[in-house]
Amino acid sequence: MSKRPAQDAGDSSSQPPIKKVQFEPILIGPISTLEEMDMKVLQFQNKKLAQ
């Protein structure tokens, strides 16, 4: 197999800008076990899906 040919250095400027997504912080309270964290994550995901 042969390698793909290298692209010109000028092509790097044609890449689209990186999109940044910002999330609003959410207070989830104290978590002491992985099960509690899983439950909080699932509750948050369900709430977001319902929106």
PDB file with one MODEL, atoms N, CA, C and O in Angstrom:
MODEL        1
ATOM      1  N   MET A   1       0.836  -1.191   0.000  1.00  0.00           N
ATOM      2  CA  MET A   1       0.000   0.000   0.000  1.00  0.00           C
ATOM      3  C   MET A   1       0.873   1.244   0.000  1.00  0.00           C
ATOM      4  O   MET A   1       1.972   1.255   0.554  1.00  0.00           O
ATOM      5  N   SER A   2       0.364   2.278  -0.626  1.00  0.00           N
ATOM      6  CA  SER A   2       1.112   3.527  -0.637  1.00  0.00           C
ATOM      7  C   SER A   2       0.399   4.554   0.225  1.00  0.00           C
ATOM      8  O   SER A   2      -0.813   4.491   0.428  1.00  0.00           O
ATOM      9  N   LYS A   3       1.168   5.486   0.718  1.00  0.00           N
ATOM     10  CA  LYS A   3       0.603   6.539   1.557  1.00  0.00           C
ATOM     11  C   LYS A   3      -0.097   7.569   0.690  1.00  0.00           C
ATOM     12  O   LYS A   3       0.198   7.718  -0.496  1.00  0.00           O
ATOM     13  N   ARG A   4      -1.024   8.270   1.307  1.00  0.00           N
ATOM     14  CA  ARG A   4      -1.674   9.363   0.585  1.00  0.00           C
ATOM     15  C   ARG A   4      -0.668  10.484   0.388  1.00  0.00           C
ATOM     16  O   ARG A   4       0.188  10.697   1.246  1.00  0.00           O
ATOM     17  N   PRO A   5      -0.753  11.203  -0.722  1.00  0.00           N
ATOM     18  CA  PRO A   5       0.180  12.316  -0.929  1.00  0.00           C
ATOM     19  C   PRO A   5      -0.069  13.434   0.083  1.00  0.00           C
ATOM     20  O   PRO A   5      -1.205  13.700   0.476  1.00  0.00           O
ATOM     21  N   ALA A   6       1.009  14.069   0.487  1.00  0.00           N
ATOM     22  CA  ALA A   6       0.900  15.179   1.434  1.00  0.00           C
ATOM     23  C   ALA A   6       0.221  16.361   0.765  1.00  0.00           C
ATOM     24  O   ALA A   6       0.446  16.635  -0.414  1.00  0.00           O
ATOM     25  N   GLN A   7      -0.614  17.059   1.527  1.00  0.00           N
ATOM     26  CA  GLN A   7      -1.292  18.228   0.983  1.00  0.00           C
ATOM     27  C   GLN A   7      -0.397  19.448   1.136  1.00  0.00           C
ATOM     28  O   GLN A   7       0.497  19.484   1.981  1.00  0.00           O
ATOM     29  N   ASP A   8      -0.656  20.443   0.302  1.00  0.00           N
ATOM     30  CA  ASP A   8       0.141  21.669   0.364  1.00  0.00           C
ATOM     31  C   ASP A   8      -0.074  22.368   1.696  1.00  0.00           C
ATOM     32  O   ASP A   8      -1.135  22.238   2.307  1.00  0.00           O
ATOM     33  N   ALA A   9       0.930  23.109   2.146  1.00  0.00           N
ATOM     34  CA  ALA A   9       0.837  23.823   3.414  1.00  0.00           C
ATOM     35  C   ALA A   9      -0.219  24.921   3.354  1.00  0.00           C
ATOM     36  O   ALA A   9      -0.742  25.318   4.395  1.00  0.00           O
ATOM     37  N   GLY A  10      -0.543  25.414   2.182  1.00  0.00           N
ATOM     38  CA  GLY A  10      -1.529  26.475   2.039  1.00  0.00           C
ATOM     39  C   GLY A  10      -2.943  26.015   2.317  1.00  0.00           C
ATOM     40  O   GLY A  10      -3.821  26.846   2.550  1.00  0.00           O
ATOM     41  N   ASP A  11      -3.191  24.716   2.300  1.00  0.00           N
ATOM     42  CA  ASP A  11      -4.538  24.204   2.541  1.00  0.00           C
ATOM     43  C   ASP A  11      -4.968  24.320   3.995  1.00  0.00           C
ATOM     44  O   ASP A  11      -6.164  24.291   4.284  1.00  0.00           O
ATOM     45  N   SER A  12      -4.024  24.452   4.914  1.00  0.00           N
ATOM     46  CA  SER A  12      -4.384  24.473   6.327  1.00  0.00           C
ATOM     47  C   SER A  12      -5.216  25.699   6.686  1.00  0.00           C
ATOM     48  O   SER A  12      -5.972  25.660   7.656  1.00  0.00           O
ATOM     49  N   SER A  13      -5.095  26.785   5.928  1.00  0.00           N
ATOM     50  CA  SER A  13      -5.867  27.988   6.238  1.00  0.00           C
ATOM     51  C   SER A  13      -7.306  27.869   5.758  1.00  0.00           C
ATOM     52  O   SER A  13      -8.142  28.688   6.140  1.00  0.00           O
ATOM     53  N   SER A  14      -7.619  26.876   4.934  1.00  0.00           N
ATOM     54  CA  SER A  14      -8.969  26.731   4.410  1.00  0.00           C
ATOM     55  C   SER A  14      -9.860  25.889   5.320  1.00  0.00           C
ATOM     56  O   SER A  14     -11.013  25.630   4.976  1.00  0.00           O
ATOM     57  N   GLN A  15      -9.347  25.457   6.476  1.00  0.00           N
ATOM     58  CA  GLN A  15     -10.158  24.675   7.397  1.00  0.00           C
ATOM     59  C   GLN A  15     -11.210  25.569   8.043  1.00  0.00           C
ATOM     60  O   GLN A  15     -10.934  26.733   8.331  1.00  0.00           O
ATOM     61  N   PRO A  16     -12.417  25.039   8.277  1.00  0.00           N
ATOM     62  CA  PRO A  16     -13.454  25.855   8.913  1.00  0.00           C
ATOM     63  C   PRO A  16     -13.087  26.161  10.363  1.00  0.00           C
ATOM     64  O   PRO A  16     -12.367  25.389  10.997  1.00  0.00           O
ATOM     65  N   PRO A  17     -13.574  27.274  10.886  1.00  0.00           N
ATOM     66  CA  PRO A  17     -13.265  27.606  12.285  1.00  0.00           C
ATOM     67  C   PRO A  17     -13.903  26.593  13.235  1.00  0.00           C
ATOM     68  O   PRO A  17     -14.945  26.010  12.935  1.00  0.00           O
ATOM     69  N   ILE A  18     -13.267  26.399  14.368  1.00  0.00           N
ATOM     70  CA  ILE A  18     -13.761  25.442  15.355  1.00  0.00           C
ATOM     71  C   ILE A  18     -14.966  26.048  16.068  1.00  0.00           C
ATOM     72  O   ILE A  18     -14.907  27.174  16.562  1.00  0.00           O
ATOM     73  N   LYS A  19     -16.058  25.288  16.114  1.00  0.00           N
ATOM     74  CA  LYS A  19     -17.260  25.764  16.794  1.00  0.00           C
ATOM     75  C   LYS A  19     -17.156  25.418  18.270  1.00  0.00           C
ATOM     76  O   LYS A  19     -16.839  24.284  18.630  1.00  0.00           O
ATOM     77  N   LYS A  20     -17.425  26.406  19.127  1.00  0.00           N
ATOM     78  CA  LYS A  20     -17.400  26.176  20.563  1.00  0.00           C
ATOM     79  C   LYS A  20     -18.833  26.207  21.086  1.00  0.00           C
ATOM     80  O   LYS A  20     -19.609  27.104  20.758  1.00  0.00           O
ATOM     81  N   VAL A  21     -19.162  25.228  21.892  1.00  0.00           N
ATOM     82  CA  VAL A  21     -20.492  25.150  22.480  1.00  0.00           C
ATOM     83  C   VAL A  21     -20.369  25.466  23.960  1.00  0.00           C
ATOM     84  O   VAL A  21     -19.535  24.892  24.660  1.00  0.00           O
ATOM     85  N   GLN A  22     -21.202  26.383  24.430  1.00  0.00           N
ATOM     86  CA  GLN A  22     -21.175  26.739  25.840  1.00  0.00           C
ATOM     87  C   GLN A  22     -22.411  26.178  26.521  1.00  0.00           C
ATOM     88  O   GLN A  22     -23.513  26.235  25.975  1.00  0.00           O
ATOM     89  N   PHE A  23     -22.221  25.644  27.704  1.00  0.00           N
ATOM     90  CA  PHE A  23     -23.313  25.112  28.500  1.00  0.00           C
ATOM     91  C   PHE A  23     -23.460  25.961  29.748  1.00  0.00           C
ATOM     92  O   PHE A  23     -22.473  26.426  30.318  1.00  0.00           O
ATOM     93  N   GLU A  24     -24.707  26.159  30.167  1.00  0.00           N
ATOM     94  CA  GLU A  24     -24.909  26.890  31.405  1.00  0.00           C
ATOM     95  C   GLU A  24     -24.624  25.947  32.566  1.00  0.00           C
ATOM     96  O   GLU A  24     -25.015  24.781  32.522  1.00  0.00           O
ATOM     97  N   PRO A  25     -23.951  26.431  33.597  1.00  0.00           N
ATOM     98  CA  PRO A  25     -23.622  25.557  34.729  1.00  0.00           C
ATOM     99  C   PRO A  25     -24.888  25.149  35.491  1.00  0.00           C
ATOM    100  O   PRO A  25     -25.823  25.936  35.633  1.00  0.00           O
ATOM    101  N   ILE A  26     -24.896  23.930  35.965  1.00  0.00           N
ATOM    102  CA  ILE A  26     -26.045  23.404  36.698  1.00  0.00           C
ATOM    103  C   ILE A  26     -25.550  22.845  38.025  1.00  0.00           C
ATOM    104  O   ILE A  26     -24.594  22.071  38.064  1.00  0.00           O
ATOM    105  N   LEU A  27     -26.203  23.240  39.105  1.00  0.00           N
ATOM    106  CA  LEU A  27     -25.847  22.722  40.419  1.00  0.00           C
ATOM    107  C   LEU A  27     -26.542  21.381  40.616  1.00  0.00           C
ATOM    108  O   LEU A  27     -27.768  21.293  40.548  1.00  0.00           O
ATOM    109  N   ILE A  28     -25.761  20.348  40.858  1.00  0.00           N
ATOM    110  CA  ILE A  28     -26.343  19.013  41.016  1.00  0.00           C
ATOM    111  C   ILE A  28     -26.259  18.514  42.445  1.00  0.00           C
ATOM    112  O   ILE A  28     -26.746  17.424  42.744  1.00  0.00           O
ATOM    113  N   GLY A  29     -25.660  19.276  43.324  1.00  0.00           N
ATOM    114  CA  GLY A  29     -25.588  18.878  44.723  1.00  0.00           C
ATOM    115  C   GLY A  29     -24.461  17.902  44.985  1.00  0.00           C
ATOM    116  O   GLY A  29     -23.712  17.529  44.082  1.00  0.00           O
ATOM    117  N   PRO A  30     -24.357  17.493  46.247  1.00  0.00           N
ATOM    118  CA  PRO A  30     -23.271  16.569  46.610  1.00  0.00           C
ATOM    119  C   PRO A  30     -23.519  15.165  46.062  1.00  0.00           C
ATOM    120  O   PRO A  30     -24.649  14.675  46.054  1.00  0.00           O
ATOM    121  N   ILE A  31     -22.449  14.536  45.610  1.00  0.00           N
ATOM    122  CA  ILE A  31     -22.516  13.170  45.082  1.00  0.00           C
ATOM    123  C   ILE A  31     -21.439  12.357  45.782  1.00  0.00           C
ATOM    124  O   ILE A  31     -20.265  12.728  45.779  1.00  0.00           O
ATOM    125  N   SER A  32     -21.851  11.238  46.387  1.00  0.00           N
ATOM    126  CA  SER A  32     -20.871  10.435  47.122  1.00  0.00           C
ATOM    127  C   SER A  32     -20.582   9.090  46.472  1.00  0.00           C
ATOM    128  O   SER A  32     -19.584   8.448  46.800  1.00  0.00           O
ATOM    129  N   THR A  33     -21.450   8.651  45.547  1.00  0.00           N
ATOM    130  CA  THR A  33     -21.208   7.364  44.897  1.00  0.00           C
ATOM    131  C   THR A  33     -21.401   7.493  43.393  1.00  0.00           C
ATOM    132  O   THR A  33     -22.002   8.454  42.913  1.00  0.00           O
ATOM    133  N   LEU A  34     -20.889   6.525  42.663  1.00  0.00           N
ATOM    134  CA  LEU A  34     -21.064   6.520  41.210  1.00  0.00           C
ATOM    135  C   LEU A  34     -22.529   6.342  40.833  1.00  0.00           C
ATOM    136  O   LEU A  34     -22.983   6.878  39.822  1.00  0.00           O
ATOM    137  N   GLU A  35     -23.270   5.589  41.645  1.00  0.00           N
ATOM    138  CA  GLU A  35     -24.689   5.389  41.365  1.00  0.00           C
ATOM    139  C   GLU A  35     -25.445   6.712  41.439  1.00  0.00           C
ATOM    140  O   GLU A  35     -26.309   6.986  40.607  1.00  0.00           O
ATOM    141  N   GLU A  36     -25.113   7.540  42.446  1.00  0.00           N
ATOM    142  CA  GLU A  36     -25.754   8.853  42.563  1.00  0.00           C
ATOM    143  C   GLU A  36     -25.421   9.721  41.357  1.00  0.00           C
ATOM    144  O   GLU A  36     -26.285  10.426  40.834  1.00  0.00           O
ATOM    145  N   MET A  37     -24.174   9.668  40.920  1.00  0.00           N
ATOM    146  CA  MET A  37     -23.780  10.462  39.766  1.00  0.00           C
ATOM    147  C   MET A  37     -24.511   9.977  38.512  1.00  0.00           C
ATOM    148  O   MET A  37     -24.967  10.791  37.709  1.00  0.00           O
ATOM    149  N   ASP A  38     -24.624   8.672  38.343  1.00  0.00           N
ATOM    150  CA  ASP A  38     -25.361   8.127  37.200  1.00  0.00           C
ATOM    151  C   ASP A  38     -26.809   8.588  37.210  1.00  0.00           C
ATOM    152  O   ASP A  38     -27.355   8.955  36.170  1.00  0.00           O
ATOM    153  N   MET A  39     -27.435   8.569  38.386  1.00  0.00           N
ATOM    154  CA  MET A  39     -28.831   9.002  38.485  1.00  0.00           C
ATOM    155  C   MET A  39     -28.973  10.475  38.125  1.00  0.00           C
ATOM    156  O   MET A  39     -29.905  10.848  37.412  1.00  0.00           O
ATOM    157  N   LYS A  40     -28.059  11.318  38.610  1.00  0.00           N
ATOM    158  CA  LYS A  40     -28.113  12.754  38.302  1.00  0.00           C
ATOM    159  C   LYS A  40     -27.924  12.988  36.806  1.00  0.00           C
ATOM    160  O   LYS A  40     -28.612  13.819  36.214  1.00  0.00           O
ATOM    161  N   VAL A  41     -26.998  12.263  36.201  1.00  0.00           N
ATOM    162  CA  VAL A  41     -26.746  12.417  34.762  1.00  0.00           C
ATOM    163  C   VAL A  41     -27.972  12.000  33.964  1.00  0.00           C
ATOM    164  O   VAL A  41     -28.367  12.696  33.029  1.00  0.00           O
ATOM    165  N   LEU A  42     -28.577  10.874  34.321  1.00  0.00           N
ATOM    166  CA  LEU A  42     -29.772  10.419  33.616  1.00  0.00           C
ATOM    167  C   LEU A  42     -30.932  11.393  33.787  1.00  0.00           C
ATOM    168  O   LEU A  42     -31.678  11.639  32.839  1.00  0.00           O
ATOM    169  N   GLN A  43     -31.090  11.947  34.986  1.00  0.00           N
ATOM    170  CA  GLN A  43     -32.150  12.935  35.208  1.00  0.00           C
ATOM    171  C   GLN A  43     -31.919  14.163  34.343  1.00  0.00           C
ATOM    172  O   GLN A  43     -32.860  14.695  33.753  1.00  0.00           O
ATOM    173  N   PHE A  44     -30.675  14.614  34.264  1.00  0.00           N
ATOM    174  CA  PHE A  44     -30.351  15.786  33.448  1.00  0.00           C
ATOM    175  C   PHE A  44     -30.608  15.500  31.974  1.00  0.00           C
ATOM    176  O   PHE A  44     -31.190  16.327  31.272  1.00  0.00           O
ATOM    177  N   GLN A  45     -30.177  14.331  31.502  1.00  0.00           N
ATOM    178  CA  GLN A  45     -30.377  13.980  30.097  1.00  0.00           C
ATOM    179  C   GLN A  45     -31.861  13.886  29.762  1.00  0.00           C
ATOM    180  O   GLN A  45     -32.283  14.351  28.703  1.00  0.00           O
ATOM    181  N   ASN A  46     -32.655  13.296  30.642  1.00  0.00           N
ATOM    182  CA  ASN A  46     -34.091  13.198  30.408  1.00  0.00           C
ATOM    183  C   ASN A  46     -34.735  14.578  30.364  1.00  0.00           C
ATOM    184  O   ASN A  46     -35.624  14.831  29.552  1.00  0.00           O
ATOM    185  N   LYS A  47     -34.277  15.470  31.246  1.00  0.00           N
ATOM    186  CA  LYS A  47     -34.824  16.827  31.268  1.00  0.00           C
ATOM    187  C   LYS A  47     -34.500  17.551  29.960  1.00  0.00           C
ATOM    188  O   LYS A  47     -35.352  18.247  29.406  1.00  0.00           O
ATOM    189  N   LYS A  48     -33.273  17.387  29.469  1.00  0.00           N
ATOM    190  CA  LYS A  48     -32.872  18.043  28.220  1.00  0.00           C
ATOM    191  C   LYS A  48     -33.611  17.451  27.024  1.00  0.00           C
ATOM    192  O   LYS A  48     -33.987  18.179  26.106  1.00  0.00           O
ATOM    193  N   LEU A  49     -33.820  16.142  27.030  1.00  0.00           N
ATOM    194  CA  LEU A  49     -34.546  15.517  25.932  1.00  0.00           C
ATOM    195  C   LEU A  49     -36.004  15.961  25.903  1.00  0.00           C
ATOM    196  O   LEU A  49     -36.602  16.056  24.831  1.00  0.00           O
ATOM    197  N   ALA A  50     -36.577  16.233  27.064  1.00  0.00           N
ATOM    198  CA  ALA A  50     -37.976  16.649  27.138  1.00  0.00           C
ATOM    199  C   ALA A  50     -38.170  18.083  26.655  1.00  0.00           C
ATOM    200  O   ALA A  50     -39.292  18.465  26.320  1.00  0.00           O
ATOM    201  N   GLN A  51     -37.131  18.866  26.612  1.00  0.00           N
ATOM    202  CA  GLN A  51     -37.250  20.276  26.200  1.00  0.00           C
ATOM    203  C   GLN A  51     -37.501  20.397  24.718  1.00  0.00           C
ATOM    204  O   GLN A  51     -37.626  21.507  24.201  1.00  0.00           O
TER     205      GLN A  51
ENDMDL
END
